[in-house]
Each structure stands twice: as C-alpha cells, then as structure tokens.
Amino acid sequence: MGVKGEDIRAARKARGWSAPTLIAALTEAAAREGRTVMGAASLRVAISRWENGKVRPDDFHATLLAGVLCLPYGGDPVERGLEFQQDIGAAIAMIDALAEQDHDDVAALSAVDALPSPLVAQVVTSYLFGDTSVLPVAGEPVFGVALAEQIRATVASMMSMDFQRGGGHVRRTLLRYVRTEVVPQLHAVHPGLARREIFSAAAEAAQLLGWSAYDAGRHAAAGRYFVQGLRLAQEARDHLMGARLLANLSHQANFTGRFGDAVMYARAAQSALRGHGTPAVETMCVMMEARGLAGRADRAGTTAAIRRAETSFERRTDAEPTWIGYYDGAELAGDAAHCFRDLDDAAQAREFIDTALTPATPARTAAFIQMVAGDAALIAGDFEQAASLATSALTNGADLRSARFVCYVRDFHDRLPSTAAQHPAFAEYHDLLRAHDASLTGSRS
C-alpha cells in the first residue's frame, strides 16, 4: 500500500503544518531510528513533488510520512493491528486508523478473533526483548509533564465513568479525544524526557480505548488497541503500563476462552515487572495468571497464584501509579471469587464474594460480582439465594452499557437447570430478564 500525494497534502494541512514543520518532523523521526533524511532544501522539493503526485516517496520516506502524519501506510488496521509494530510511527498510525474505523463501527472490529500462536509469541517477545532509541538526557527539563498530566486526568475521568456505567458510555468520546488531542502530540517534537511522559500518557489512553472496546463487545478492536498501546508503553519505557496492557490481553483471553494465552500474557506481564514493579501492579498481574489457570481447571496452580498475589498485596506502599488505585482488597477478592466459581468451588467463592462487595464497589463491578455470587449459589444448589442475587444484579445493571455484563447474565442463565428455572423464587428474575434481554426468556420461562 503506497502513500498518495493528495493524502500527504491533506494530512499536513489538517495539522496546520507548513513544509518546514513537516521537514522537522521527518528529520526527528528518522533520527529516532538512527538514520538521516536528505537535506532540507532537497526534502522541500521532494515534498512538493510527492504532494503533486509527480513521484511517490520510497519506502523509507513513505514510512516516515505515515508515522508523522498518521497515514495508514503498511496494511489494513484490521488485518495488521494485532502485529507488534517495530516502527513507532507505524504504531501511532495504526492506532489512529483503528480509532477511525472503530468510530465508524466497522463490523470486523466486533469479531472475537483469537491471535494465532505465532502472533501471541511475537507480541510478547517483541515487547519484552525489543529496544527503542528513546534515551533520556540527564538533567534535561521535562516540558511535556503538564501536557501528559492533562491527558492522564482526562483518561482517569473517562475510566471512572467506564467503571460505573460501562464501556458503551465512554467509547465514542474517548475515540474522538484520542484522534484529535492525543495522536497529534505523538507526532510533535518534544525533548526526550517530555516525549517519554507523553507516550506514557498516550499508552494509558490506548489502554482505556482497549478496555472500553472490550467491555462494549468489540473484541477485535480491543486486542488491537492493547497491542499497539503496548508499543507506546515500550517507547515510553513505562514498564508498569506495559505490564498492565499485557494483563489486559490476559483478561480478554480468559474471557473469550483462550486460557493458555491468558496464562502466557499474565506471566509475560510479571516478567515485564522484574526490577520495575510495585506490589499492587504485581498483585493484579499474578491474579490474571490465577484466573487463566482456573479456566484451565488447574486448582493447585490457581490457589498457589492467589497466595502469591495476597503476599504481594500485603507489601503495597504509597509509591504506586495512580491508575492502579482501583485495585484494592475488594478487587483482589473479586478476582479470587471468579477463580473459585470457575473451579466450581462454591464455598471458597462465597468467602471472597463477601469481601468483594463493598459500598464503594463501582456499579459495573458490583453487578459482575453479584452474578458470580449467583453462579456460586447455583453450584451449591441454593436456588432462592441464586434468584435473589441474580435479581439484584439485573437491577443494579439496568443502566449499564456493557456487553460483558450481558455475557455474565447469559452464562448464569445457561447454568440454570430446568428445576431452578421453574422455582417460584425466580419469578422476579424472569420479569427483569424479559426487559433486559428478551432473547433469553423463551426456553426457560
């Protein structure tokens, strides 16, 4: 796929860039790769010829142009979005193109497309063992901190809404914000340390893009944001955010039934933290391993991982990244409750559920845990409690825009034996279910 002249001109003008500004951006992008472009005078002539369509840029300059102008050079984002991009400009362009297609609700981005094993390995090894040219200069002033903090504050606000109301409530706003405010800053010329801060904040935005897409049921989009966000985190040398993105890939793989991939990603996340981790982030990553092992019915591995996570959690300090603040004792207990539900251990699941539900639990999380508690009650044969818990979950989840919550409800419904479905305690549950998802009621009520 080539870069067209009219696309170069349109992208340059959309950013309000003059030819000298584009030349500076191309020169800086080439320098990050340890390469050089032609002289400024020659490059000005070349840009004019490229934009007029007289000649096409060679592959090297086309890649640079695609990177600094966010042009989709090098492949369709649906087809290649799961590849870890070695070129940072390609990763930025991929995120921008993905966000554009995602905003247009391209159907292919809703697919549940498992990564082929070679791609899983490519993502893990490229992140863990790859290298970038971003080397900070000691004592260099960090001019981009305020801008990075502005991005982080905006993302944190949207993440709070995502927790409370579901990914469907924030997805479109976040897509517009990333395309109009974040991506252009990734192409601006910033001092080294400032550049790291901005890329770190952008990785946080990509993380939430992926999480909101995942919660909204757009699994193909989510996986691609996580992978490309991982490249941004690598560029920023942000090991904690890199581990978080690998943990997200683990979480999604577990949810879609790819338990082996879930364990691999979770262990890669822990590897990424060696020498760089904090107790709370390490806890979260270990619990992703526990959930993957539970999906594989590995009771011994699951319980051992939970013990490791609890030990790590006890070591937490105030020196944690702000974004991990959500992962408190209740969140840890919620993950453990999921594990024992998946192991069909109702007694253990119930012990953790009591800790997982607190007055401060976000609405979406509370609805999830109540459905898990309903599952545990079904496993124990306590139909009245199962009905009460499922009814509460449907009530609390009525305003959620979360495809994941719909899956929790469907999984609970599929667990219902016919004897339970006809139990009088389930009357209110069936009434609420008709309003929530009428397609489920035909075979049970």
C-alpha positions in Angstrom: 0.0 0.0 0.0 1.5 3.3 -1.0 1.1 6.8 0.3 -0.8 9.0 -2.1 0.1 12.6 -2.8 -3.3 14.0 -2.0 -3.3 12.2 1.4 0.1 13.7 2.3 -1.1 17.2 1.5 -4.5 16.8 3.2 -2.9 15.3 6.4 -0.3 18.1 6.5 -2.8 20.9 6.1 -5.2 19.2 8.6 -2.5 19.6 11.2 -1.8 23.2 10.2 1.8 22.3 9.3 4.0 24.2 6.9 6.5 22.3 4.7 9.4 23.3 7.2 7.3 21.8 10.1 6.9 18.6 8.2 10.6 18.5 7.3 11.5 19.0 11.0 9.1 16.1 12.0 10.5 13.8 9.3 14.1 14.6 10.4 13.3 13.9 14.0 11.5 10.7 13.2 14.5 9.5 11.1 16.9 10.4 13.9 15.0 8.2 16.4 15.8 5.3 14.0 19.4 6.3 13.8 19.0 7.4 10.2 19.0 10.7 8.3 16.9 12.2 5.6 18.0 14.3 2.6 18.9 18.0 3.2 16.2 20.5 4.0 16.3 22.1 0.5 16.1 18.7 -1.3 13.4 17.5 1.1 11.3 20.6 0.4 11.4 19.9 -3.3 10.6 16.2 -2.7 7.6 17.0 -0.6 6.2 19.3 -3.3 6.7 16.5 -5.9 5.1 13.9 -3.6 2.1 16.1 -2.8 1.6 16.9 -6.5 1.7 13.2 -7.4 4.7 13.6 -9.7 6.6 10.9 -7.8 5.9 8.6 -5.0 8.1 8.5 -1.9 10.4 5.5 -1.5 9.5 3.0 1.3 11.8 4.7 3.9 10.2 8.2 3.4 6.7 6.7 3.0 7.0 5.0 6.4 8.2 8.3 7.9 5.4 10.2 6.3 2.9 7.6 7.5 4.2 7.9 11.0 4.3 11.7 11.4 1.1 12.3 9.5 -0.9 9.3 10.8 -1.4 7.9 7.4 -2.4 4.2 7.2 0.7 3.0 5.4 1.7 -0.6 5.6 -1.5 -2.5 5.8 -5.2 -2.5 6.9 -5.5 -1.9 10.6 -7.9 -4.8 10.9 -5.5 -7.2 9.2 -2.3 -6.0 10.8 -3.4 -4.4 14.0 -2.6 -7.5 16.1 1.1 -7.3 15.0 3.5 -5.5 17.3 4.9 -2.7 15.2 8.6 -2.3 15.4 8.4 1.2 13.9 6.8 3.6 16.4 5.3 5.8 13.6 3.5 2.7 12.2 2.1 2.0 15.7 0.8 5.6 16.0 -0.7 5.5 12.5 -2.3 2.1 13.3 -4.0 3.5 16.5 -5.3 6.4 14.5 -6.6 4.3 11.7 -8.1 1.8 14.2 -9.9 4.6 16.0 -11.3 6.0 12.8 -12.7 2.6 11.8 -13.9 1.8 15.3 -15.8 5.1 15.4 -17.4 4.1 12.1 -18.5 0.8 13.7 -16.6 -1.4 11.2 -18.1 -4.8 11.8 -14.8 -6.7 11.6 -13.7 -5.0 14.8 -16.5 -6.7 16.8 -15.2 -10.2 15.9 -13.8 -12.5 18.6 -10.6 -13.2 16.7 -8.0 -15.2 18.6 -4.4 -14.3 17.9 -2.6 -17.2 16.2 0.1 -18.6 18.4 2.9 -17.1 16.4 1.4 -13.6 16.8 1.0 -14.1 20.6 4.6 -15.0 20.8 5.6 -12.1 18.5 3.8 -9.6 20.8 5.3 -11.0 24.0 8.9 -11.3 22.7 8.8 -8.0 20.8 7.8 -6.2 23.9 10.0 -8.0 26.4 13.1 -8.2 24.3 12.7 -5.3 21.9 14.5 -2.0 22.2 13.9 1.6 21.3 16.0 4.6 20.7 14.5 6.7 23.5 17.4 7.5 25.8 16.7 10.4 28.2 19.4 13.0 28.8 20.3 13.5 32.4 19.1 16.9 33.7 17.0 17.6 30.7 13.9 19.7 31.6 10.6 17.9 31.2 8.5 20.4 29.3 5.8 17.9 28.5 4.8 16.9 32.0 1.8 19.3 32.2 0.5 18.1 28.8 1.0 14.4 29.8 -0.8 15.0 33.1 -3.7 16.7 31.2 -4.1 13.5 29.1 -3.9 11.3 32.2 -6.5 13.4 34.0 -8.9 13.2 31.1 -8.4 9.4 30.8 -8.9 9.0 34.5 -12.2 10.8 34.3 -13.4 8.6 31.5 -12.1 5.4 33.2 -14.3 6.3 36.3 -17.3 6.5 34.0 -16.3 3.2 32.4 -16.3 1.5 35.8 -19.6 3.0 36.8 -21.6 2.7 33.6 -19.8 0.5 31.1 -17.6 0.9 28.1 -20.5 1.8 25.8 -20.9 5.1 27.7 -17.3 6.4 27.1 -16.1 4.7 23.9 -17.1 7.3 21.3 -16.0 10.3 23.4 -12.7 8.6 24.0 -12.2 7.8 20.3 -12.6 11.4 19.4 -10.4 12.6 22.1 -7.5 10.2 21.2 -7.7 11.1 17.5 -7.9 14.9 17.9 -5.9 15.5 21.1 -3.5 12.6 21.8 -2.3 11.4 18.4 -1.1 14.8 17.1 1.0 15.2 20.3 2.7 11.9 19.5 4.0 13.5 16.2 5.1 16.8 17.7 8.7 17.3 18.5 9.3 17.1 22.3 12.5 16.9 24.4 13.4 13.3 25.3 12.0 13.1 28.8 8.9 15.1 27.9 8.4 12.7 24.9 8.5 9.7 27.3 5.9 11.3 29.5 3.6 12.0 26.6 4.0 8.5 25.2 3.3 7.0 28.6 0.1 9.1 28.9 -0.9 8.0 25.4 -0.3 4.4 26.3 -2.8 4.9 29.2 -5.3 6.3 26.7 -4.8 3.4 24.4 -5.3 1.1 27.4 -8.7 2.6 28.1 -9.6 2.5 24.4 -9.0 -1.2 24.5 -10.8 -1.7 27.8 -13.9 0.2 26.7 -14.0 -1.6 23.4 -13.6 -4.9 25.3 -16.4 -4.1 27.7 -18.6 -3.0 24.7 -18.0 -6.4 23.0 -15.7 -5.1 20.3 -13.1 -7.7 20.9 -11.1 -7.3 17.7 -10.7 -3.6 18.3 -9.8 -4.1 22.0 -7.0 -6.6 21.3 -5.5 -4.3 18.7 -5.5 -1.2 21.0 -3.8 -3.3 23.7 -1.1 -4.5 21.3 -0.4 -1.0 19.8 -0.7 0.6 23.2 2.0 -1.9 24.4 4.3 -0.4 21.7 3.6 3.1 23.1 4.5 1.9 26.6 7.7 0.4 25.3 8.6 3.7 23.6 8.0 5.5 26.9 10.0 2.9 28.9 6.8 2.6 31.1 7.2 -0.9 32.4 4.2 -0.6 34.7 1.9 0.4 31.9 3.4 -2.3 29.7 2.5 -4.9 32.3 -1.0 -3.5 32.6 -1.6 -3.9 28.9 -0.2 -7.5 28.9 -2.5 -8.1 31.9 -5.4 -6.7 29.9 -4.6 -9.1 27.0 -4.7 -11.9 29.6 -8.0 -10.7 31.0 -9.6 -10.6 27.5 -8.1 -14.0 26.5 -9.5 -15.6 29.6 -13.0 -14.0 29.0 -13.0 -15.4 25.4 -11.9 -18.9 26.5 -8.3 -18.8 25.4 -6.9 -19.9 28.8 -3.4 -20.8 27.6 -2.9 -17.4 26.0 -4.3 -15.8 29.2 -1.6 -17.5 31.3 1.1 -16.7 28.8 0.2 -13.0 28.8 -0.1 -12.8 32.6 3.3 -14.4 33.1 4.8 -12.0 30.5 3.3 -9.1 32.4 5.1 -10.4 35.6 8.4 -10.7 33.6 8.0 -7.1 32.4 7.8 -6.0 36.0 11.1 -7.7 37.2 13.1 -4.9 38.7 10.5 -2.3 37.9 7.3 -3.5 39.6 5.2 -2.3 42.5 3.2 -4.6 44.8 -0.2 -3.6 43.7 0.6 -3.9 40.0 2.3 -7.2 40.6 -0.8 -8.4 42.5 -3.0 -7.6 39.6 -0.8 -9.4 37.1 -0.5 -12.5 39.3 -4.3 -12.6 39.7 -4.6 -12.6 35.9 -2.5 -15.7 35.9 -4.7 -17.2 38.6 -7.8 -16.6 36.5 -6.3 -18.2 33.5 -5.2 -21.2 35.5 -8.7 -21.5 36.9 -10.1 -21.5 33.4 -7.9 -24.5 32.7 -9.2 -26.2 35.9 -5.8 -26.1 37.5 -6.8 -25.9 41.1 -3.3 -26.3 42.6 -1.8 -23.6 40.3 -4.7 -21.3 40.9 -4.5 -21.4 44.7 -0.7 -21.0 44.6 -1.1 -17.9 42.4 -3.7 -16.4 44.7 -1.4 -16.9 47.7 1.4 -15.2 45.9 -0.9 -12.3 45.0 -2.1 -12.0 48.6 1.5 -11.9 49.8 2.4 -9.2 47.2 -0.6 -7.2 48.1 0.4 -7.0 51.7 3.7 -5.3 50.6 1.9 -2.4 48.9 3.1 1.2 49.6 2.1 4.7 48.7 4.5 4.6 45.7 2.0 3.1 43.3 0.9 4.6 40.0 -2.3 6.5 40.2 -4.1 4.3 37.8 -3.8 1.1 39.9 -5.8 2.8 42.7 -8.9 0.8 41.7 -7.1 -2.5 42.6 -7.9 -2.7 46.3 -8.6 -5.6 48.6 -12.2 -5.9 47.2 -10.9 -6.1 43.6 -8.4 -8.8 44.6 -11.3 -10.7 46.3 -13.4 -10.3 43.2 -10.8 -11.9 41.0 -10.4 -14.8 43.5 -14.2 -15.2 43.6 -14.2 -15.6 39.8 -11.4 -18.2 40.1 -13.3 -20.4 42.6 -16.5 -20.0 40.6 -14.7 -21.3 37.6 -13.4 -24.2 39.7 -16.9 -25.0 40.8 -15.9 -24.3 44.4 -19.0 -22.5 45.8 -17.8 -22.3 49.4 -14.5 -20.7 48.6 -16.1 -18.4 46.1 -18.6 -17.2 48.7 -15.8 -16.4 51.2 -14.2 -14.0 48.7 -17.5 -12.6 47.5 -18.3 -11.3 51.0 -15.1 -9.2 50.8 -15.5 -8.2 47.1 -18.8 -6.4 47.6 -18.5 -3.1 49.5 -20.5 0.2 49.5 -17.7 1.7 47.4 -17.7 -1.0 44.7 -18.4 0.5 41.3 -21.8 -0.3 39.8 -20.4 -2.4 36.9 -18.1 -4.4 39.2 -20.9 -4.9 41.7 -23.2 -6.3 39.0 -20.4 -8.7 37.9 -19.8 -9.9 41.4 -23.5 -10.4 42.1 -23.7 -12.6 39.0 -20.7 -14.6 40.2 -22.3 -14.9 43.6 -25.5 -16.2 41.8 -23.4 -18.7 39.9 -21.9 -19.9 43.2 -25.3 -20.3 44.8 -26.4 -22.4 41.8 -23.4 -24.6 42.2 -24.3 -25.1 45.9 -27.9 -25.8 44.9 -29.3 -22.8 46.8 -31.9 -21.7 44.3 -33.5 -19.0 46.5 -30.2 -17.2 47.1 -29.3 -17.6 43.4 -32.5 -16.0 42.4 -32.1 -13.1 44.9 -28.5 -12.4 43.8 -29.3 -12.6 40.1 -32.3 -10.3 40.5 -30.2 -7.8 42.4 -27.5 -7.9 39.6 -30.1 -7.3 36.9 -31.5 -4.4 38.9 -28.1 -2.8 39.5 -27.0 -3.4 35.9 -30.1 -2.0 34.3 -28.3 1.2 33.2 -25.0 -0.4 32.2 -23.9 -0.4 28.6 -21.6 -3.4 28.9 -21.6 -6.4 26.6 -19.6 -8.2 29.3 -22.4 -7.9 31.7 -24.8 -9.3 29.1 -22.4 -12.3 28.9 -22.4 -12.8 32.7 -26.2 -12.8 32.5 -26.3 -15.3 29.7 -23.8 -17.6 31.4 -25.9 -17.6 34.6 -29.0 -18.3 32.5 -27.2 -21.2 30.8 -26.3 -22.7 34.2 -30.0 -22.7 35.3 -31.3 -26.3 35.5 -34.9 -26.6 34.4 -35.9 -27.3 38.1 -34.4 -24.0 39.1 -35.9 -22.0 36.3 -39.4 -23.0 37.4 -38.8 -22.3 41.0 -41.1 -19.5 42.4 -38.1 -17.6 43.7 -37.1 -16.8 40.1 -40.4 -15.0 39.1 -39.0 -11.5 39.6 -35.7 -12.6 37.9 -37.6 -13.7 34.8 -39.6 -10.4 34.7 -36.4 -8.4 34.8 -34.8 -10.6 32.3 -37.5 -10.0 29.8 -36.8 -6.3 30.0 -33.0 -6.8 29.9 -32.6 -9.5 27.3 -35.9 -11.0 25.9 -34.0 -13.4 23.7 -33.0 -15.4 26.8 -36.5 -16.0 28.3 -38.1 -18.2 25.7 -36.6 -21.5 26.7 -36.7 -21.1 30.5 -39.8 -19.1 31.5 
